[in-house]
Amino acid sequence: MAAARCPLLLEREYELAVLASSLGSLFAGSGGALTLMGGTGLGKTRIASELARAASARGAVVLWVGVEPDGVCGEPFGALARLVRSAIAAGASETGGTAALFGRARTALGLDHGPAAAMPPAVDMCPEPVAARGLVAELVEQLCERQPVVVIFDDFHHAAPETVSSGQLLARDSAELPLLVVVTSASTDGSELGVGLRVELSPLTEPAVRQMITSCWHDEVPDELVTALIEHAKGVPLFVEELLAAALDDHEGRVPVSFASSVGRRLRNREVTRRVLEVAALLGTTFEWWLVAEIVSSPAHEVLNALQDGIDLGVLGPDDGSDARLFRFRSEATRDAVLSELAPARRCDHATAALAVLEQRYPGLPGARLFQAAVLAEQAGRRDRAGALWSEAGSRCLALGAFQEAGRCFARAGEVAGAGRPEGTAWGVVSVVDPLEVALGRARAYAGAGAEADVERALAELRQAVQAEAIADLERARQRAAAAHTAIGFGLLWGGRVMH
């Protein structure tokens, strides 16, 4: 039985009023920034969706950017590619004076490179993504000249540092434009944007949970079941819906002890569906059905039937018609529940098969495929391979000017592969030097002498670390490179915004 979706948004009157006020200000010509914050399942995405529908109905351009979790690091600038795709899907690129700018943004983000455009581009397709970040900001500004614009970053707590800085740039611009920037975040303080209003969602009170149960299920629910739901759901609307459906589907009316067990109970005795969804969960909250079919080596119709079963069971979200190639889990928590029920040996087998398909189908692992493969290699227990992939990801990040994300990738490479490396080996350092030299050239072109000096210092320390193979020196050199990122990144950003 599928999870019952409550038709009401209970105890969210204040949040909806804030959204209505923000929307009214937007159409009066005054933009702003808003963060919806709170834990998993409290309804942040649903409230943002209500805003998107209302804004679209009044004639605004709505750009929805889902920020995908990937276990460790987010691919730099991938969210910008999704933002541009969202604008293209909304038809914003087809009229007016923005066509040329869209063309430049598409080229910079690698969106004109065939069917693989479903994923962000490889480094050779995107030689200046920091400049692309400036292009996207300029693009949004030009869209605002025609009509109000709403940009929504969903699950912003997963954003890579470069995506965070892009969101901050748009949020600062919103003060001068008919632009509303909204993020949903599960972080504790919702401070990622740095500006704007923050609205924190709280769990529902007991009376609201009782009303929600009645709204979700029109038949009479026994009092003991209501009491159990209140105890286990902890006021989280998503958990109320899921646990209620699981209990009513159980012939003894038992409430699962956890959200994860309620999902696991629904997949019991459905081996084909369970296997397909397990593989899908390893690929992400959003995944491509045909890739799942290749990994499980099953006919397309069998996989599509299993995915339809997942929708009927409430594990996957309904088809929203945005992309026929993609399916989505109902929520991040639902995906996590599927993974939590996955035995280690089974997880390893699925990840091994998925990694083999990715490496065969995408030679060189372009764009986000590299990050996806690195996570799968970890899941498959291939520590050396995972370390090599994360090191390569760090090198690409450096070449792209994504210095913070590069540091995270190299740190992860050391964590997953360091235990199996000879003591004192400077893991990944050789691959750091050349991209940082590229960054030095860009700093000279865009950022000026201050950034140039920072990069030269970082390069000198990295070369010393390579020669000495000393971990302490390597870490100090990486810290220097991370410190240099601010001057370089902003220099590249502002240089990119004025260069054509």
C-alpha positions as CSV (number, residue, x, y, z in Angstrom):
1,M,0.0,0.0,0.0
2,A,1.3,3.5,-0.8
3,A,2.0,6.0,1.8
4,A,-1.1,8.2,2.4
5,R,-0.5,11.8,1.4
6,C,-2.2,14.3,3.7
7,P,-4.2,16.8,1.6
8,L,-3.7,19.5,4.3
9,L,-0.6,21.6,5.3
10,L,-1.2,21.7,9.1
11,E,0.3,24.2,11.5
12,R,2.2,25.9,8.6
13,E,0.1,29.1,8.5
14,Y,3.0,31.3,9.5
15,E,5.3,29.8,6.8
16,L,2.7,30.1,4.1
17,A,2.0,33.7,5.2
18,V,5.7,34.6,4.9
19,L,5.8,33.0,1.4
20,A,2.7,35.0,0.3
21,S,4.2,38.2,1.6
22,S,7.5,37.5,-0.2
23,L,5.6,36.7,-3.4
24,G,3.6,39.9,-3.1
25,S,6.7,42.0,-2.6
26,L,8.3,40.2,-5.7
27,F,5.4,41.3,-7.9
28,A,5.6,44.8,-6.5
29,G,9.2,44.9,-7.8
30,S,11.1,44.1,-4.6
31,G,13.0,40.8,-4.4
32,G,14.6,39.1,-1.5
33,A,16.0,35.8,-0.1
34,L,14.3,33.2,2.2
35,T,15.6,30.1,3.9
36,L,13.2,27.3,4.9
37,M,15.0,25.3,7.5
38,G,14.2,22.2,9.6
39,G,14.8,18.5,9.9
40,T,13.9,15.7,7.4
41,G,10.2,15.2,6.6
42,L,8.9,18.5,8.1
43,G,7.6,19.7,4.7
44,K,10.2,22.2,3.5
45,T,10.1,20.9,-0.1
46,R,6.3,20.8,-0.1
47,I,6.0,24.4,1.1
48,A,8.5,25.5,-1.5
49,S,6.5,23.6,-4.1
50,E,3.4,25.6,-3.1
51,L,5.3,28.8,-3.6
52,A,6.5,27.6,-7.0
53,R,2.9,26.8,-8.1
54,A,1.6,30.2,-6.9
55,A,4.5,32.1,-8.5
56,S,4.1,30.3,-11.8
57,A,0.3,30.9,-11.8
58,R,1.0,34.7,-11.4
59,G,3.4,34.7,-14.3
60,A,6.8,34.4,-12.7
61,V,9.7,32.4,-14.2
62,V,10.3,29.6,-11.6
63,L,13.7,27.9,-11.7
64,W,13.8,24.8,-9.5
65,V,17.3,23.4,-8.7
66,G,17.4,20.1,-6.8
67,V,20.8,19.8,-5.0
68,E,21.7,16.1,-4.9
69,P,23.4,14.4,-2.0
70,D,26.3,12.2,-3.1
71,G,27.9,10.9,0.1
72,V,30.9,13.2,0.3
73,C,31.4,15.9,-2.2
74,G,29.2,17.7,-4.7
75,E,30.4,18.2,-8.2
76,P,31.3,21.9,-8.6
77,F,28.9,23.9,-10.6
78,G,26.6,21.0,-11.4
79,A,23.7,22.9,-9.8
80,L,24.3,25.7,-12.2
81,A,23.8,23.4,-15.1
82,R,20.5,22.2,-13.5
83,L,19.5,25.9,-13.1
84,V,20.1,26.6,-16.8
85,R,18.2,23.4,-17.8
86,S,15.3,24.5,-15.6
87,A,15.2,27.9,-17.4
88,I,15.3,26.1,-20.8
89,A,12.5,23.8,-19.8
90,A,10.5,26.9,-18.7
91,G,10.9,28.3,-22.2
92,A,12.9,31.3,-20.9
93,S,15.6,30.8,-23.6
94,E,13.3,31.0,-26.6
95,T,12.4,34.6,-26.7
96,G,13.8,38.1,-26.0
97,G,17.4,39.2,-25.8
98,T,18.6,36.4,-23.6
99,A,19.1,33.9,-26.4
100,A,22.7,34.7,-27.0
101,L,23.4,34.6,-23.3
102,F,21.7,31.2,-22.9
103,G,23.9,30.0,-25.8
104,R,27.0,31.1,-24.0
105,A,25.9,29.5,-20.7
106,R,24.9,26.3,-22.4
107,T,28.4,26.1,-24.0
108,A,30.2,26.9,-20.8
109,L,28.3,24.3,-18.9
110,G,28.6,21.6,-21.6
111,L,24.9,21.4,-22.2
112,D,25.2,21.0,-26.0
113,H,27.1,17.8,-25.9
114,G,24.5,15.2,-26.9
115,P,22.4,12.8,-24.7
116,A,25.1,12.8,-22.0
117,A,23.8,16.2,-21.1
118,A,21.6,14.6,-18.5
119,M,24.7,14.9,-16.3
120,P,27.0,17.8,-15.8
121,P,30.0,18.0,-18.2
122,A,33.6,16.9,-18.1
123,V,36.4,19.3,-17.5
124,D,37.2,19.5,-21.2
125,M,33.7,20.5,-22.0
126,C,33.7,23.3,-19.4
127,P,37.1,25.1,-19.5
128,E,35.9,28.2,-17.5
129,P,33.1,27.2,-15.2
130,V,33.9,30.0,-12.7
131,A,33.2,32.3,-15.6
132,A,30.0,30.2,-16.2
133,R,28.9,31.0,-12.7
134,G,29.1,34.7,-13.6
135,L,27.2,34.0,-16.8
136,V,24.4,32.3,-14.9
137,A,24.1,35.3,-12.6
138,E,24.0,37.6,-15.6
139,L,21.4,35.3,-17.2
140,V,19.1,35.5,-14.1
141,E,19.5,39.3,-14.1
142,Q,18.4,39.5,-17.7
143,L,15.4,37.3,-17.1
144,C,14.4,39.7,-14.3
145,E,14.2,42.5,-16.8
146,R,11.3,40.7,-18.5
147,Q,9.3,39.3,-15.6
148,P,9.8,38.3,-11.9
149,V,12.0,35.3,-11.3
150,V,11.9,32.8,-8.4
151,V,15.0,30.6,-7.9
152,I,14.5,27.6,-5.6
153,F,17.5,25.5,-4.3
154,D,16.0,22.4,-2.7
155,D,18.2,20.6,-0.1
156,F,20.8,23.4,-0.1
157,H,22.5,21.7,2.8
158,H,24.0,19.3,0.3
159,A,25.5,22.0,-1.8
160,A,29.2,22.1,-2.7
161,P,31.0,25.2,-1.6
162,E,31.0,26.6,-5.1
163,T,27.2,26.1,-5.3
164,V,26.8,27.9,-2.0
165,S,28.8,30.9,-3.2
166,S,26.6,31.0,-6.3
167,G,23.4,31.0,-4.2
168,Q,24.9,33.7,-2.0
169,L,25.7,35.8,-5.1
170,L,22.1,35.5,-6.4
171,A,20.7,36.3,-2.9
172,R,22.8,39.5,-2.7
173,D,21.6,40.5,-6.2
174,S,18.0,39.9,-5.2
175,A,17.9,43.1,-3.2
176,E,18.1,45.1,-6.4
177,L,16.0,42.9,-8.7
178,P,12.5,41.4,-8.9
179,L,14.2,38.1,-7.8
180,L,13.2,35.8,-5.0
181,V,15.8,33.3,-4.0
182,V,14.5,30.4,-1.8
183,V,16.5,27.6,-0.3
184,T,15.4,24.6,1.8
185,S,17.9,23.4,4.3
186,A,18.2,20.8,7.0
187,S,21.2,22.6,8.5
188,T,21.0,23.6,12.2
189,D,21.1,27.3,11.6
190,G,20.2,27.7,7.9
191,S,22.9,30.3,7.4
192,E,24.2,29.2,4.0
193,L,22.8,32.2,2.1
194,G,24.1,34.7,4.6
195,V,21.3,37.1,3.9
196,G,17.5,37.2,4.0
197,L,14.8,35.8,6.2
198,R,15.1,32.4,7.9
199,V,11.9,30.4,8.7
200,E,12.3,27.3,10.9
201,L,9.7,24.5,10.6
202,S,8.8,22.7,13.8
203,P,7.3,19.2,14.4
204,L,3.5,19.1,14.6
205,T,1.7,19.2,17.9
206,E,-0.3,16.2,19.0
207,P,-3.7,17.7,18.0
208,A,-2.3,18.4,14.5
209,V,-1.0,14.8,14.2
210,R,-4.5,13.6,15.1
211,Q,-6.1,15.8,12.5
212,M,-3.5,14.7,10.0
213,I,-4.3,11.1,10.6
214,T,-8.0,11.8,10.0
215,S,-7.2,13.7,6.8
216,C,-4.9,11.0,5.5
217,W,-7.3,8.2,6.2
218,H,-11.0,8.8,6.0
219,D,-11.9,5.5,7.8
220,E,-12.0,5.4,11.6
221,V,-8.5,4.7,13.0
222,P,-8.4,2.9,16.3
223,D,-7.3,5.0,19.3
224,E,-4.4,2.7,20.2
225,L,-3.0,3.1,16.6
226,V,-3.3,6.9,16.9
227,T,-1.4,6.8,20.2
228,A,1.4,4.6,18.6
229,L,1.7,6.9,15.6
230,I,2.0,9.9,17.8
231,E,4.8,8.2,19.8
232,H,6.8,6.9,16.8
233,A,6.3,9.7,14.3
234,K,7.6,12.5,16.7
235,G,5.4,15.1,14.9
236,V,7.2,14.7,11.5
237,P,4.5,14.8,8.8
238,L,6.4,12.5,6.4
239,F,6.7,9.9,9.1
240,V,3.0,10.2,10.1
241,E,2.0,9.4,6.5
242,E,4.5,6.5,6.1
243,L,3.9,4.8,9.4
244,L,0.1,5.2,9.1
245,A,0.1,3.5,5.7
246,A,2.3,0.7,6.9
247,A,0.2,0.1,10.0
248,L,-3.1,0.0,8.0
249,D,-1.5,-2.4,5.5
250,D,-0.5,-4.8,8.3
251,H,-3.2,-7.4,9.1
252,E,-2.5,-6.9,12.8
253,G,-2.4,-3.1,12.6
254,R,1.2,-2.9,13.9
255,V,3.1,0.4,13.7
256,P,6.6,-0.1,12.5
257,V,9.3,0.7,15.0
258,S,11.0,3.1,12.6
259,F,10.5,4.9,9.3
260,A,13.2,2.6,7.7
261,S,11.4,-0.6,8.8
262,S,8.1,0.7,7.4
263,V,9.8,1.1,3.9
264,G,11.4,-2.3,4.3
265,R,8.1,-3.9,5.2
266,R,6.5,-2.6,2.0
267,L,9.3,-4.2,-0.1
268,R,9.1,-7.5,1.6
269,N,8.3,-10.4,-0.8
270,R,8.9,-8.1,-3.8
271,E,12.3,-9.3,-4.8
272,V,12.5,-7.7,-8.3
273,T,11.2,-4.4,-7.1
274,R,13.5,-4.4,-4.0
275,R,16.6,-5.2,-6.1
276,V,15.8,-2.5,-8.6
277,L,15.2,0.1,-5.9
278,E,18.3,-0.9,-4.0
279,V,20.5,-0.3,-7.1
280,A,18.6,3.0,-7.8
281,A,19.3,4.2,-4.2
282,L,23.0,3.7,-4.7
283,L,22.8,6.0,-7.7
284,G,21.1,8.9,-5.9
285,T,17.8,10.4,-4.9
286,T,17.2,11.1,-8.6
287,F,18.3,8.4,-11.1
288,E,18.1,7.2,-14.7
289,W,15.9,4.2,-15.2
290,W,17.9,2.8,-18.2
291,L,21.1,2.9,-16.2
292,V,19.5,0.8,-13.5
293,A,18.3,-1.6,-16.2
294,E,21.9,-2.0,-17.4
295,I,23.2,-2.6,-13.9
296,V,20.7,-5.2,-12.9
297,S,20.9,-6.8,-16.5
298,S,17.1,-6.9,-16.8
299,P,14.8,-6.1,-19.7
300,A,13.5,-2.5,-19.8
301,H,9.9,-3.5,-19.3
302,E,10.7,-5.5,-16.2
303,V,12.6,-2.6,-14.6
304,L,9.9,-0.1,-15.6
305,N,7.3,-2.3,-14.0
306,A,9.3,-2.5,-10.8
307,L,9.7,1.3,-10.8
308,Q,5.9,1.7,-11.2
309,D,5.5,-0.7,-8.3
310,G,7.8,1.6,-6.3
311,I,5.5,4.5,-7.2
312,D,2.4,2.6,-6.2
313,L,4.1,1.7,-2.9
314,G,5.0,5.3,-2.1
315,V,8.7,4.6,-2.2
316,L,9.2,6.6,-5.4
317,G,7.6,10.0,-6.1
318,P,5.0,10.3,-8.8
319,D,6.0,11.1,-12.3
320,D,6.0,14.9,-12.6
321,G,6.5,14.8,-16.4
322,S,9.8,16.9,-16.2
323,D,12.0,14.2,-17.7
324,A,10.9,10.7,-18.9
325,R,14.4,9.4,-18.3
326,L,14.5,10.2,-14.6
327,F,12.8,8.7,-11.5
328,R,13.0,10.1,-8.0
329,F,12.6,8.7,-4.5
330,R,9.7,10.2,-2.7
331,S,12.2,11.9,-0.3
332,E,15.8,11.7,0.7
333,A,14.7,9.9,3.9
334,T,13.0,7.3,1.8
335,R,16.1,6.6,-0.2
336,D,18.1,6.4,3.0
337,A,15.6,3.9,4.4
338,V,16.1,1.6,1.4
339,L,19.9,1.8,1.8
340,S,19.7,1.2,5.6
341,E,17.9,-2.1,4.9
342,L,20.6,-3.2,2.5
343,A,22.9,-6.0,3.8
344,P,26.6,-5.1,3.4
345,A,27.4,-8.0,1.1
346,R,24.4,-7.1,-1.1
347,R,25.4,-3.5,-1.1
348,C,28.9,-4.4,-2.2
349,D,27.6,-6.6,-5.1
350,H,25.3,-3.9,-6.4
351,A,28.0,-1.2,-6.1
352,T,30.5,-3.4,-7.9
353,A,28.1,-4.0,-10.8
354,A,27.1,-0.3,-11.0
355,L,30.8,0.8,-11.0
356,A,31.6,-1.6,-13.9
357,V,28.7,-0.3,-16.0
358,L,29.7,3.3,-15.4
359,E,33.3,2.7,-16.3
360,Q,32.4,0.8,-19.4
361,R,29.7,3.1,-20.6
362,Y,31.5,6.4,-19.9
363,P,35.2,6.1,-20.7
364,G,37.1,8.7,-18.7
365,L,34.1,9.2,-16.4
366,P,33.1,12.7,-17.6
367,G,31.6,15.3,-15.3
368,A,29.4,14.0,-12.4
369,R,30.0,10.4,-13.5
370,L,33.4,10.6,-11.8
371,F,31.9,11.7,-8.5
372,Q,29.3,9.0,-8.8
373,A,31.9,6.3,-9.6
374,A,34.1,7.4,-6.6
375,V,31.1,6.9,-4.2
376,L,30.3,3.5,-5.8
377,A,33.9,2.4,-5.5
378,E,33.7,3.1,-1.8
379,Q,30.5,1.2,-1.5
380,A,32.1,-1.7,-3.4
381,G,35.0,-1.8,-0.9
382,R,37.6,-0.9,-3.5
383,R,39.6,1.5,-1.4
384,D,42.5,2.0,-3.8
385,R,40.2,2.6,-6.7
386,A,38.0,5.0,-4.7
387,G,41.1,6.9,-3.6
388,A,42.3,7.2,-7.2
389,L,38.9,8.5,-8.3
390,W,38.6,11.0,-5.5
391,S,42.2,12.2,-6.3
392,E,41.2,12.6,-10.0
393,A,38.1,14.5,-8.8
394,G,40.2,16.8,-6.8
395,S,42.5,17.5,-9.8
396,R,39.5,18.4,-11.9
397,C,38.1,20.6,-9.2
398,L,41.4,22.5,-9.1
399,A,41.5,22.8,-12.9
400,L,38.0,24.3,-12.7
401,G,38.9,26.8,-10.0
402,A,36.8,25.0,-7.4
403,F,39.4,25.1,-4.6
404,Q,37.3,24.3,-1.6
405,E,35.8,21.3,-3.3
406,A,39.2,20.2,-4.4
407,G,40.4,20.1,-0.8
408,R,37.4,18.0,0.2
409,C,38.1,15.5,-2.6
410,F,41.7,15.1,-1.8
411,A,40.9,14.7,1.9
412,R,38.5,12.0,1.0
413,A,41.1,10.3,-1.2
414,G,43.4,10.2,1.8
415,E,40.7,8.9,4.1
416,V,39.5,6.0,1.9
417,A,42.9,5.0,0.5
418,G,45.4,6.3,3.0
419,A,45.2,3.2,5.2
420,G,46.5,1.0,2.3
421,R,49.2,3.4,1.2
422,P,52.9,3.2,2.3
423,E,53.5,5.6,5.2
424,G,54.8,9.0,4.2
425,T,53.4,8.9,0.6
426,A,52.0,12.2,-0.4
427,W,48.8,10.8,-1.9
428,G,47.5,12.7,-4.8
429,V,50.0,15.5,-4.6
430,V,51.6,15.0,-8.0
431,S,48.1,15.5,-9.6
432,V,47.6,18.7,-7.6
433,V,50.6,20.6,-9.0
434,D,49.6,21.0,-12.7
435,P,46.0,22.2,-12.1
436,L,47.2,24.6,-9.5
437,E,49.7,26.0,-12.1
438,V,46.7,26.5,-14.4
439,A,45.0,28.3,-11.6
440,L,48.1,30.5,-11.3
441,G,47.8,31.5,-14.9
442,R,44.1,32.4,-14.5
443,A,44.9,34.4,-11.3
444,R,47.4,36.4,-13.3
445,A,44.7,37.1,-16.0
446,Y,41.8,37.9,-13.7
447,A,42.6,38.3,-10.0
448,G,45.8,40.4,-9.9
449,A,49.0,40.3,-7.9
450,G,47.5,39.3,-4.5
451,A,46.0,36.1,-5.7
452,E,49.0,35.4,-7.9
453,A,51.3,35.5,-4.9
454,D,49.0,33.2,-2.9
455,V,49.0,30.6,-5.6
456,E,52.7,30.8,-6.1
457,R,53.2,30.1,-2.4
458,A,50.8,27.2,-2.5
459,L,52.7,25.8,-5.5
460,A,56.1,26.1,-3.8
461,E,54.9,24.2,-0.8
462,L,53.2,21.6,-2.9
463,R,56.5,21.0,-4.8
464,Q,58.4,20.7,-1.5
465,A,55.8,18.2,-0.3
466,V,56.1,16.1,-3.5
467,Q,59.9,16.0,-3.1
468,A,59.8,15.2,0.6
469,E,56.7,13.0,0.5
470,A,55.9,14.4,4.0
471,I,52.3,14.2,5.0
472,A,52.6,17.2,7.4
473,D,54.0,19.4,4.7
474,L,51.3,18.2,2.3
475,E,48.5,19.1,4.7
476,R,50.1,22.5,5.3
477,A,50.4,23.0,1.5
478,R,46.7,22.1,1.1
479,Q,45.7,24.6,3.7
480,R,47.6,27.2,1.9
481,A,45.8,26.3,-1.4
482,A,42.5,26.5,0.4
483,A,43.4,29.9,1.8
484,A,44.2,31.1,-1.7
485,H,40.9,30.0,-3.1
486,T,39.0,33.1,-1.9
487,A,41.1,35.7,-3.7
488,I,41.4,33.6,-6.8
489,G,37.8,32.5,-6.9
490,F,36.4,36.0,-6.5
491,G,38.9,37.3,-9.0
492,L,37.8,34.7,-11.5
493,L,34.2,35.2,-10.8
494,W,34.2,38.9,-11.4
495,G,36.5,38.5,-14.3
496,G,34.1,36.0,-15.8
497,R,31.2,38.3,-15.4
498,V,32.7,41.0,-17.5
499,M,34.5,38.8,-20.1
500,H,32.6,37.7,-23.3
